[in-house]
Amino acid sequence: MSNHTPSLNQLKRAIAITEQIDALQSQLAAVLGGSSSAAVPAAAPAKTRKGKRTVSPEARAKMAVAQRARWALRKGGAAPAAKPEKKKRGITPEGRAKLAAAMKARWEARKKGAPAPTAKAQKPAKAPKAPKAKRVVSPEARAKMVAAAKKRWANAKK
């Protein structure tokens, strides 16, 4: 195998051959009724969005209402009516009865001396730790540390 770039004539010849192959494949597909095992599938086109996006009628209606409200405010008209409040969800009678029964059971347990179910179990108090003794540096060690610091500063100034 050689590492050379093809010449211009070779490239033109290669293009002509590929065009012939494509033409023959399309003829073969036409003869066989569109399905050819010998046909090489063409490269799939890149999926790009072409054309305008479509908006659902509901979304279009919402946009129209919002635009009319903006124009009304701009023209000095009254502000559009506020949206109706959503109905708040309540608890069903069955749910209320279950909660009441659970509370009564808790109250009875508390009266009998049981701890509250929501109360966390208390851990036994730990004895406070004695503070650590301060470390004392001997005068010789302190002199060594001072000498090392002076040496570092002298090197840093250079």
PLY file of the C-alpha trace (Angstrom):
ply
format ascii 1.0
element vertex 158
property float x
property float y
property float z
element edge 157
property int vertex1
property int vertex2
end_header
0.00 0.00 0.00
1.39 3.35 -0.93
0.79 6.65 0.80
0.24 8.96 -2.16
-2.50 11.41 -2.91
-4.55 10.75 -6.04
-4.08 13.03 -8.99
-6.81 15.21 -10.43
-7.43 12.78 -13.30
-7.75 9.87 -10.87
-10.29 11.80 -8.78
-12.36 12.64 -11.87
-12.30 8.99 -12.93
-13.38 7.88 -9.42
-16.31 10.32 -9.49
-17.39 9.05 -12.89
-17.28 5.43 -11.69
-19.34 6.19 -8.56
-21.94 7.98 -10.69
-22.14 4.93 -12.96
-22.55 2.66 -9.95
-25.36 4.84 -8.59
-27.13 4.83 -11.94
-26.85 1.06 -12.22
-28.13 0.56 -8.68
-31.17 2.73 -9.34
-31.87 0.76 -12.56
-31.54 -2.50 -10.63
-33.91 -1.29 -7.96
-36.44 -0.29 -10.64
-36.20 -3.75 -12.25
-36.54 -5.61 -8.95
-39.40 -3.42 -7.75
-37.58 -1.18 -5.34
-35.93 -3.89 -3.19
-32.42 -4.83 -4.12
-30.09 -6.80 -1.92
-27.15 -5.64 -4.00
-28.10 -1.98 -3.68
-26.04 -0.06 -1.19
-28.21 2.19 0.98
-27.55 5.86 0.48
-26.30 7.87 3.40
-29.22 9.04 5.52
-29.71 12.79 5.34
-29.03 14.67 8.51
-32.18 15.33 10.51
-32.64 19.04 10.49
-35.78 20.98 11.17
-37.10 22.50 7.98
-40.16 24.65 7.76
-42.24 26.21 10.49
-43.14 24.60 13.77
-46.76 23.78 14.38
-48.57 24.91 17.49
-51.56 23.09 18.91
-54.91 24.91 18.83
-55.02 24.99 22.64
-51.62 26.66 22.84
-52.60 29.08 20.08
-55.74 30.04 22.04
-53.72 30.63 25.20
-51.29 32.85 23.30
-54.18 34.82 21.80
-55.78 35.42 25.19
-52.45 36.56 26.65
-51.83 38.92 23.72
-55.32 40.45 24.02
-54.71 41.02 27.73
-51.39 42.77 26.98
-53.02 45.01 24.39
-55.87 45.82 26.75
-53.43 46.95 29.42
-51.43 48.95 26.90
-54.47 50.76 25.54
-55.43 51.79 29.05
-58.39 49.52 29.37
-59.28 47.70 32.51
-57.11 44.82 33.47
-58.54 41.50 32.37
-60.40 39.44 34.90
-58.18 37.34 37.12
-58.13 33.62 36.62
-60.65 31.79 38.78
-59.07 30.31 41.86
-58.48 26.62 41.72
-60.52 24.62 44.16
-58.41 23.63 47.11
-58.34 19.98 47.80
-59.78 18.97 51.10
-59.62 15.86 53.17
-62.34 13.27 52.73
-64.55 12.33 55.67
-62.97 8.87 55.70
-59.50 10.39 55.90
-60.59 12.73 58.68
-61.99 9.77 60.65
-58.73 7.84 60.26
-56.71 10.81 61.51
-59.03 11.30 64.49
-58.75 7.63 65.44
-54.96 7.76 65.21
-54.82 10.87 67.41
-57.10 9.32 70.03
-54.88 6.23 70.11
-51.81 8.42 70.64
-53.49 10.37 73.43
-54.49 7.15 75.20
-50.93 5.84 74.93
-49.58 9.09 76.36
-52.00 8.93 79.28
-50.71 5.44 80.07
-47.11 6.72 80.13
-45.86 5.73 76.69
-43.51 8.18 74.99
-44.80 10.25 72.13
-44.28 8.39 68.83
-42.73 11.46 67.26
-40.33 12.06 70.17
-36.78 10.91 69.51
-35.27 8.44 71.89
-33.02 10.26 74.30
-29.45 9.08 74.45
-27.74 8.88 77.85
-25.79 12.03 78.62
-22.07 11.68 78.04
-19.58 12.89 80.57
-17.77 16.01 79.33
-14.29 15.30 78.03
-11.35 16.75 79.86
-9.54 19.39 77.82
-6.24 18.27 76.34
-3.14 19.52 78.05
-1.23 22.18 76.15
1.94 21.00 74.56
5.00 22.77 75.81
7.90 23.39 73.44
11.32 23.28 74.99
13.57 26.33 74.61
15.99 24.34 72.43
13.20 23.30 70.05
11.88 26.87 69.95
15.37 28.17 69.06
15.63 25.62 66.21
12.23 26.67 64.86
13.16 30.37 64.97
16.45 29.68 63.18
14.65 27.67 60.47
12.08 30.44 59.98
14.83 33.08 59.68
16.61 30.93 57.13
13.41 30.54 55.06
12.81 34.31 55.13
16.37 34.99 54.10
15.97 32.60 51.12
12.62 34.13 50.19
14.06 37.65 50.08
16.77 36.63 47.60
0 1
1 2
2 3
3 4
4 5
5 6
6 7
7 8
8 9
9 10
10 11
11 12
12 13
13 14
14 15
15 16
16 17
17 18
18 19
19 20
20 21
21 22
22 23
23 24
24 25
25 26
26 27
27 28
28 29
29 30
30 31
31 32
32 33
33 34
34 35
35 36
36 37
37 38
38 39
39 40
40 41
41 42
42 43
43 44
44 45
45 46
46 47
47 48
48 49
49 50
50 51
51 52
52 53
53 54
54 55
55 56
56 57
57 58
58 59
59 60
60 61
61 62
62 63
63 64
64 65
65 66
66 67
67 68
68 69
69 70
70 71
71 72
72 73
73 74
74 75
75 76
76 77
77 78
78 79
79 80
80 81
81 82
82 83
83 84
84 85
85 86
86 87
87 88
88 89
89 90
90 91
91 92
92 93
93 94
94 95
95 96
96 97
97 98
98 99
99 100
100 101
101 102
102 103
103 104
104 105
105 106
106 107
107 108
108 109
109 110
110 111
111 112
112 113
113 114
114 115
115 116
116 117
117 118
118 119
119 120
120 121
121 122
122 123
123 124
124 125
125 126
126 127
127 128
128 129
129 130
130 131
131 132
132 133
133 134
134 135
135 136
136 137
137 138
138 139
139 140
140 141
141 142
142 143
143 144
144 145
145 146
146 147
147 148
148 149
149 150
150 151
151 152
152 153
153 154
154 155
155 156
156 157
